[in-house]
Amino acid sequence: MQALIGIEEATGLVLARAAPLPAECVPLAAAAGRVLAEAAHAAGDVPPFATSAMDGFAIRAADAPGELAVVERVAAGRPASRPLAAGEAMAIATGGAVPEGADAVAPIEVVVERANTLTVPAGVAPGAHVRPRGGDVAAGDVVLEAGSELGAAQIGALAAAGVDAVDVAVRPRVAVLTTGSELRAPGARLGPGEIYESNGAMLQVMLAQAGGTVEVLPARAALPAHAARCPS
């Protein structure tokens, strides 16, 4: 009888004969659990324009400290109607587009607004609480490298970068063959010397969770068909 080999040697033998699977393009919505075959690149800048990182007021840093006239209110998806002028402020929500002419955001917690007049008690640094255009990812940048497994966070990052389809490795097809005259399907009546078969069911789940398409071979006919009984 040939001597058994260790798991490290067995793993090496398998990997030495393994080769990357071909790629296929799938919609991002169908890519969960897949593995990138090619690097995914941003379709546009993230964020696509300078945005406020805080609820507060868009101002010119040079105007702080001081009193400013609140001339407009900016919400996410509703940009300012005109540029910001000297001596002015615009109320702005988190995610709102920073108006042209503004270079900072004063958080709502550190200012006082009365009758559309804003008091900024201290200086504000240029760029404060402003996320610049492309500050997270610039158009064309690599969002995820080839070989990345696509989970919820990765799908979200790709969607934020405007990616609607990705090149992923095709799912490996794996056959599961269980043999043994002593094996019976779970729930079946056991005869003398017989046991319930568990490895096949376990392997099917493990392979599916690893991204494989599982095929159970007919040779499992050694396990007689059995109608499952759910507890009442």
NORDABEL-V292389 format. One line per field, one symbol per residue. ss: DSSP state (H for helix, E for strand, L for the rest). burial: + if it has 9 or more other C-alpha atoms within 8 Angstrom, else -. A space follows every 10 residues. Layout:
ss: ???
burial: ???
//
This chain:
ss: LLLLLLHHHH HHHHHHLLLL LLEEEEEHHH LLLLEELLLE ELLLLELLLL EELLLEEEEL HHHLLEEEEE EEEEELLELL LLLLLLLEEE EELLLLELLL LLLEEEEHHH EEEELLEEEE LLLLLLLLLE ELLLLLELLL LEEELLLLEL LHHHHHHHHH LLLLEEEEEL LLEEEELLLL LLEELLLLLL LLLLEELLHH HHHHHHHHHL LLEEEELHHH HHLLLLLLLL LL
burial: ---------+ ---------- --+--+++-- ++++++++++ +++++++-++ ++++++++++ +-++++++++ --++++--++ --++--++++ +++++++++- -+++++++-- +-----++++ +--+---+++ +++++-+++- -+++++--++ ---++-+++- ++++-++++- ---+-++--- --+++----- ---+-++--+ --++--++-- ++++-----+ -+-------- --
//
